[in-house]
Amino acid sequence: MMKIIDNTLTEQARYARLASKGIQSQQSASSGKLPVNGVDEQNDKVMLSEMARKMRQAIDSLHQLPDIRQDRVASLRSSLEAGTYRPDPERIAAKMLEELRANRLMASE
């Protein structure tokens, strides 16, 4: 399976990783919740930028998308069965190189 990596998605993934570790916006920190793991959320606050909020919204939207695009699968299946599917080798090679570069970049971090 080919994975397409977009730098904006990589930044969103970093934000999601931080969010999953418990970093919260000022709104949730000031909600009056009880301390978690000995941390008083009343005093510990993180101010998220507008860009971070937009990234969070984008990540939430991505999570709502289906993992498999059934319409695309059906279209490709019918093309395969009809013998009319003609993949573009140059496009495939370009995407493979792009993924290789992205993986090397992530490995160097």
C-alpha positions in Angstrom: 0.0 0.0 0.0 1.4 3.4 -1.0 1.3 6.1 1.6 1.3 9.8 0.6 2.9 12.1 3.1 2.2 15.8 3.1 4.3 18.1 5.3 1.2 19.9 6.6 -0.2 16.5 7.8 3.2 15.9 9.5 2.8 19.1 11.4 -0.8 18.1 12.3 0.5 14.7 13.5 3.0 16.5 15.8 0.2 18.6 17.2 -2.0 15.5 17.6 0.8 13.8 19.5 1.1 16.7 21.9 -2.6 16.8 22.3 -2.7 13.1 23.1 -0.1 13.7 25.9 -2.5 15.9 27.7 -1.7 19.4 26.5 -4.9 21.2 26.6 -6.2 24.7 25.7 -6.8 27.4 28.2 -10.5 26.8 27.9 -10.3 23.2 29.2 -7.7 24.1 31.8 -10.0 26.7 33.4 -13.1 24.5 33.3 -12.8 23.6 37.0 -11.9 20.0 36.6 -10.3 18.1 39.4 -6.5 17.7 39.2 -5.3 14.8 37.1 -2.1 13.0 38.1 -1.4 15.6 40.8 -1.5 18.5 38.3 -3.6 21.4 39.1 -5.2 22.4 35.8 -6.3 25.7 37.4 -2.6 26.9 37.4 -1.1 25.1 34.4 -2.4 26.6 31.2 -1.4 26.4 27.6 -2.4 29.1 25.1 -2.9 27.6 21.7 -2.5 29.8 18.6 -5.2 30.2 16.0 -3.2 28.0 13.7 -3.1 25.3 16.3 -6.8 25.5 16.7 -7.3 25.2 12.9 -4.9 22.2 12.8 -6.9 20.6 15.6 -10.1 21.1 13.6 -8.4 19.7 10.5 -7.3 16.6 12.4 -10.8 16.1 13.8 -12.2 16.4 10.2 -9.6 13.8 9.0 -10.7 11.4 11.7 -14.2 11.6 10.5 -13.3 10.5 6.9 -13.6 6.8 6.1 -10.4 4.8 5.9 -11.4 3.3 2.5 -13.0 5.3 -0.3 -15.5 2.7 -1.5 -16.4 4.7 -4.6 -12.8 4.8 -5.7 -12.3 1.1 -5.0 -15.4 0.2 -7.1 -14.2 2.4 -9.9 -10.7 0.8 -9.9 -12.2 -2.7 -9.6 -14.5 -2.2 -12.7 -11.5 -0.8 -14.6 -9.4 -3.8 -13.7 -12.2 -6.2 -14.7 -12.7 -4.4 -18.0 -9.0 -4.4 -18.7 -8.9 -0.6 -19.1 -6.8 0.2 -16.0 -3.6 1.9 -17.1 -1.5 3.2 -14.2 1.0 5.9 -14.9 4.5 4.6 -14.1 6.0 8.0 -13.9 3.4 9.2 -11.4 3.9 6.0 -9.3 7.7 6.5 -9.4 7.4 10.1 -8.4 5.2 9.2 -5.4 7.6 6.5 -4.3 10.5 9.0 -4.4 8.4 11.5 -2.5 7.6 9.0 0.2 11.2 7.9 0.4 12.4 11.5 1.0 9.7 12.1 3.6 10.7 8.9 5.5 14.3 9.9 5.5 13.4 13.3 6.7 11.3 11.9 9.5 14.1 9.4 10.4 16.6 12.2 10.8 14.5 14.1 13.3 
